[in-house]
Amino acid sequence: MPLLQALRPTLPILIGASLMLTLSMGLRQSLGIFMQPLTHDVGISVSDFTLAIAVQNLAWGFLQPLAGALTVRYGFRVIMMAGALLYIAGLALLTGAQGMISVMIGAGVLIGISLACTAAAMAMSVGARAAPKACARPCSASSPRRDRSARCCRHRSGRCWPKAMVGGSGSADSCCCRC
């Protein structure tokens, strides 16, 4: 119960980040459902559509470091909103696609750029920053590690987090300590 009270002020931020992640990844992963009607209506081959999705994955991967650097300069809100707007533009272009170029720009480039600004890395960063200091504290080298049933786990970051926030009972790469 104290953990819930500590997280209460940040719940809107955490819920917003999880909603953004759900929408961005859910829409991206459902593009395969629309592959057959889209390729038929636009008049492109399946390989052309999958090439656009490959460009999307490349854009997402290559631009994530840039999106991270831009969040340091402009903040999460600006970058995430820009990503949401690019996502809408990409979907709008994909909706009115008339050929391979518009599919490549809409589904490939624009949605790939937007995923760099809205997907998992951003959502986890926002969630980590929103977590109150009461829920995380640095672990010292003298922290006892023998208590595997402790309520907290030390992760690679060197901080103690409640097990509920790091996935339950801990894992092989996390060691437990008392908070």
Buried (B, 14 or more C-beta within 10 A) or exposed (E): EEBEEBBEEBEEBBEBBEEBBEEBBEBBEEBEEEEEEBBEEBEBEEEBBEBBBEBBEEBBEEBBEEBBEBBEEEEBEEBBBBBBEBBEBBBEBBEEBEEBEBBBBBBBBBBBBBBBBBBEBBBEBBBBEBBEEEBBBEBEEEBEEEEEEBBBBBBEEEBBBBBBBBEEEBEEEBBBBEB
